[in-house]
């Protein structure tokens, strides 16, 4: 059973609530140029970010910064109710700065991961999220400003939690032997995007069989090793396209793609545009 409770948006902002009682595979991009907030209203989930897996429970929020590889998966039960928020810095940062607050980059870079909220404060945040939804649905005068104001309250509350040592990221890491091994593999692939090691070579590097490395990596991350490797390469390619003088061909070679054609095809799959168009535009 999948119940799409609501989805509302305006420029630079989207809020969506979905209740699911079956497992699924995330269809949207697994990394993006915006910021993501995942509020778990009911249930329990695993949340994989870059190379770590976290256990997320009711009353927790996950902060995902720009261009982090991420994916959710089933923990004990498939049932969960979540509210997802996407924000873009170019829309919110000027408002936040004008009110003496931090930029989204400052907040998310220092605080990404899992944050537990007290029951009383969780009720307040839930109410604020539903008020934001109402503003977007009714579109009364200056509703965009109201959305920014209410979102700023939520962001400030989360910032305060971090400062008062209620950050639960370390406590929520999943540290089984299987998850630790996948962490090692993901860390290696993130830091060696250019590697062309095949599955047999990777298995030998980590002293496990090909079948086992394939199975546990997919179970924990939701990605095949090839999918994760390509996502890591595209993640790095986006940075090089915007912050280096390397040509598209040189970036393709540096990141270990077998050909420029394959690089362009994989890049467009994840980003929706070609590498050259991404560089010309600056960001998406």
C-alpha positions as CSV (number, residue, x, y, z in Angstrom):
1,X,0.0,0.0,0.0
2,X,1.3,3.4,-1.0
3,X,-0.6,6.6,0.1
4,X,0.6,9.9,-1.4
5,X,-0.7,12.2,1.3
6,X,0.4,15.4,-0.3
7,X,3.0,17.1,-2.4
8,X,3.4,20.9,-2.6
9,X,6.1,23.0,-4.1
10,X,7.2,26.5,-5.0
11,X,10.5,27.8,-6.5
12,X,13.4,26.2,-4.7
13,X,11.2,24.2,-2.3
14,X,9.2,21.0,-2.2
15,X,7.5,19.2,0.6
16,X,6.0,15.7,0.2
17,X,4.3,13.2,2.6
18,X,4.1,9.5,1.7
19,X,2.9,6.5,3.7
20,X,4.2,3.1,2.5
21,X,3.5,-0.4,3.7
22,X,5.7,-2.1,1.1
23,X,9.3,-1.9,0.2
24,X,10.3,0.2,-2.8
25,X,13.4,1.5,-4.6
26,X,13.9,5.3,-4.7
27,X,13.2,6.6,-8.2
28,X,14.5,10.1,-7.8
29,X,18.1,11.1,-8.0
30,X,20.4,9.5,-5.4
31,X,22.3,12.8,-5.1
32,X,21.4,16.3,-6.2
33,X,22.4,20.0,-6.0
34,X,19.7,20.8,-3.4
35,X,19.5,20.0,0.4
36,X,17.2,17.3,1.7
37,X,15.4,16.8,5.0
38,X,13.7,13.5,5.8
39,X,11.3,13.5,8.8
40,X,10.2,10.0,9.9
41,X,6.7,10.3,11.4
42,X,6.2,6.6,11.9
43,X,8.1,3.4,11.4
44,X,11.8,2.6,11.2
45,X,14.2,2.8,8.2
46,X,17.8,2.4,7.3
47,X,19.3,5.5,5.7
48,X,22.6,5.1,3.7
49,X,24.6,8.3,3.2
50,X,27.9,8.3,1.2
51,X,29.4,5.3,3.1
52,X,27.6,5.0,6.4
53,X,24.3,3.4,7.3
54,X,22.1,4.9,10.0
55,X,19.0,3.5,11.8
56,X,16.3,6.1,11.7
57,X,13.3,5.9,14.0
58,X,10.1,7.9,14.7
59,X,10.9,11.4,15.8
60,X,14.2,11.7,13.9
61,X,15.2,13.9,11.0
62,X,17.9,13.1,8.4
63,X,19.8,16.0,6.9
64,X,21.5,15.3,3.5
65,X,23.8,18.0,2.1
66,X,24.3,18.8,-1.5
67,X,25.6,15.9,-3.8
68,X,25.7,13.3,-1.1
69,X,24.9,9.8,-2.3
70,X,21.9,8.5,-0.3
71,X,19.2,5.9,-0.3
72,X,16.7,4.5,2.2
73,X,15.8,0.9,2.8
74,X,13.7,-1.3,5.0
75,X,14.7,-2.0,8.6
76,X,12.3,-4.2,10.7
77,X,9.1,-3.5,8.8
78,X,8.3,-1.9,5.4
79,X,5.6,0.4,7.0
80,X,6.7,4.0,7.3
81,X,5.3,7.5,7.2
82,X,7.7,10.3,6.2
83,X,7.8,13.9,5.2
84,X,10.5,14.9,2.7
85,X,11.6,18.4,2.1
86,X,13.9,19.7,-0.6
87,X,15.5,23.2,-0.4
88,X,17.7,25.1,-2.7
89,X,20.3,27.6,-1.4
90,X,19.8,30.2,-4.1
91,X,16.2,30.7,-2.9
92,X,16.6,30.5,0.8
93,X,20.1,31.8,1.6
94,X,19.4,35.5,1.1
95,X,16.4,35.3,3.4
96,X,18.3,33.4,6.1
97,X,21.3,35.8,5.9
98,X,19.0,38.8,6.1
99,X,17.7,37.5,9.4
100,X,21.1,36.9,10.9
101,X,21.1,33.1,10.3
102,X,23.4,30.7,8.6
103,X,23.4,29.6,5.0
104,X,22.0,26.2,4.1
105,X,25.6,25.1,3.2
106,X,26.8,26.1,6.7
107,X,24.0,24.3,8.4
108,X,24.0,21.1,6.4
109,X,27.8,20.7,6.0
110,X,28.3,20.7,9.7
111,X,25.2,18.8,10.7
112,X,24.4,16.2,8.1
113,X,23.2,12.8,9.3
114,X,20.6,11.8,11.9
115,X,19.2,14.1,14.5
116,X,16.8,13.0,17.3
117,X,14.1,15.4,18.4
118,X,12.4,15.4,21.8
119,X,8.7,14.4,21.7
120,X,7.5,18.0,22.6
121,X,9.6,19.7,20.0
122,X,8.7,17.0,17.5
123,X,5.1,18.0,17.8
124,X,6.0,21.6,17.2
125,X,8.0,20.7,14.1
126,X,5.3,18.5,12.7
127,X,2.8,21.3,13.2
128,X,5.1,23.7,11.4
129,X,5.5,21.3,8.5
130,X,1.8,21.0,8.1
131,X,1.4,24.8,8.2
132,X,3.9,25.0,5.4
133,X,1.9,22.5,3.4
134,X,-1.3,24.6,4.0
135,X,0.4,27.8,2.9
136,X,1.5,26.2,-0.3
137,X,-1.9,24.6,-1.0
138,X,-3.9,27.8,-0.3
139,X,-1.4,30.3,-1.9
140,X,-2.7,33.3,0.0
141,X,-0.9,36.7,-0.2
142,X,2.9,36.5,0.4
143,X,2.6,32.7,1.0
144,X,6.2,32.3,-0.2
145,X,7.5,34.5,2.6
146,X,5.4,32.6,5.1
147,X,7.0,29.3,3.9
148,X,10.5,30.8,4.3
149,X,9.7,32.1,7.8
150,X,8.3,28.8,9.0
151,X,11.1,26.8,7.4
152,X,13.7,29.1,9.1
153,X,12.1,28.3,12.5
154,X,12.6,24.6,11.8
155,X,16.2,25.1,10.6
156,X,17.0,27.1,13.7
157,X,15.5,24.5,16.0
158,X,17.7,21.8,14.4
159,X,20.7,24.0,14.6
160,X,20.0,24.5,18.4
161,X,19.8,20.7,18.8
162,X,23.2,20.3,17.3
163,X,24.7,23.0,19.6
164,X,23.1,21.4,22.7
165,X,24.7,18.0,22.1
166,X,21.5,16.2,21.1
167,X,23.0,15.1,17.9
168,X,22.5,11.3,17.6
169,X,24.5,10.5,14.4
170,X,27.1,8.3,16.1
171,X,24.6,6.5,18.2
172,X,22.5,5.7,15.1
173,X,25.2,4.2,13.0
174,X,24.6,0.5,12.1
175,X,27.8,-1.3,13.1
176,X,27.2,-4.9,12.3
177,X,30.1,-6.8,10.7
178,X,28.2,-6.7,7.3
179,X,27.7,-3.0,7.5
180,X,31.3,-2.4,8.6
181,X,32.5,-4.3,5.6
182,X,30.3,-2.4,3.2
183,X,31.5,0.9,4.8
184,X,35.1,-0.2,4.0
185,X,34.2,-0.9,0.4
186,X,32.2,2.3,-0.1
187,X,34.9,4.3,1.5
188,X,37.4,2.8,-1.0
189,X,35.2,3.5,-4.0
190,X,34.5,7.0,-2.9
191,X,38.2,7.8,-2.6
192,X,39.3,5.9,-5.6
193,X,36.8,6.9,-8.2
194,X,39.3,6.2,-11.0
195,X,39.7,2.5,-10.1
196,X,38.9,0.1,-12.9
197,X,39.1,-2.9,-10.6
198,X,36.5,-5.6,-11.6
199,X,34.3,-7.4,-9.1
200,X,36.8,-10.2,-8.7
201,X,39.7,-7.8,-7.9
202,X,37.6,-5.8,-5.4
203,X,36.5,-9.1,-3.7
204,X,40.2,-10.1,-3.4
205,X,41.1,-6.7,-2.0
206,X,38.6,-7.1,0.8
207,X,39.2,-10.9,1.3
208,X,35.6,-12.0,0.5
209,X,34.0,-13.8,-2.4
210,X,32.5,-12.1,-5.4
211,X,29.0,-13.4,-4.6
212,X,29.2,-12.2,-1.0
213,X,30.5,-8.7,-1.9
214,X,27.7,-8.2,-4.5
215,X,25.0,-9.4,-2.1
216,X,25.9,-7.4,1.0
217,X,26.7,-4.2,-0.9
218,X,23.2,-4.3,-2.6
219,X,21.5,-5.2,0.7
220,X,23.1,-2.4,2.7
221,X,23.3,0.4,0.2
222,X,20.5,-0.3,-2.3
223,X,23.1,0.0,-5.1
224,X,25.0,-2.5,-7.1
225,X,28.7,-1.9,-6.9
226,X,28.7,-0.6,-10.5
227,X,25.8,1.8,-9.8
228,X,27.6,3.1,-6.7
229,X,30.9,3.5,-8.5
230,X,29.2,5.4,-11.3
231,X,27.3,7.6,-8.8
232,X,30.6,8.4,-7.1
233,X,32.3,9.2,-10.3
234,X,29.5,11.5,-11.4
235,X,29.5,13.2,-8.0
236,X,33.3,13.9,-8.5
237,X,32.8,14.9,-12.1
238,X,30.2,17.6,-11.1
239,X,32.8,19.1,-8.8
240,X,35.6,19.0,-11.5
241,X,33.3,20.5,-14.1
242,X,32.6,23.6,-11.9
243,X,35.9,24.0,-10.1
244,X,38.7,22.9,-12.5
245,X,40.0,23.7,-15.9
246,X,40.1,20.1,-17.1
247,X,38.3,19.3,-20.3
248,X,35.4,16.9,-20.4
249,X,37.6,14.3,-22.0
250,X,40.3,14.8,-19.3
251,X,37.7,14.5,-16.5
252,X,36.4,11.3,-18.1
253,X,39.9,9.8,-18.2
254,X,40.8,11.0,-14.7
255,X,37.7,9.3,-13.3
256,X,38.3,6.0,-15.0
257,X,35.5,5.9,-17.6
258,X,36.2,3.6,-20.5
259,X,35.3,6.2,-23.1
260,X,34.0,9.8,-23.3
261,X,30.8,8.4,-24.8
262,X,30.2,6.2,-21.8
263,X,31.0,9.1,-19.4
264,X,28.5,11.4,-21.1
265,X,25.8,8.7,-21.1
266,X,26.3,7.9,-17.3
267,X,26.5,11.6,-16.4
268,X,23.2,12.4,-18.2
269,X,21.5,9.5,-16.6
270,X,22.2,11.0,-13.1
271,X,22.1,14.7,-13.9
272,X,19.7,14.9,-16.8
273,X,22.1,17.0,-18.9
274,X,25.4,16.5,-20.6
275,X,28.7,17.3,-18.8
276,X,29.3,20.3,-21.1
277,X,25.8,21.8,-20.6
278,X,26.3,21.3,-16.8
279,X,29.5,23.3,-17.0
280,X,28.1,26.0,-19.1
281,X,25.0,26.4,-16.9
282,X,27.1,26.4,-13.7
283,X,24.7,24.3,-11.6
284,X,21.3,22.8,-11.6
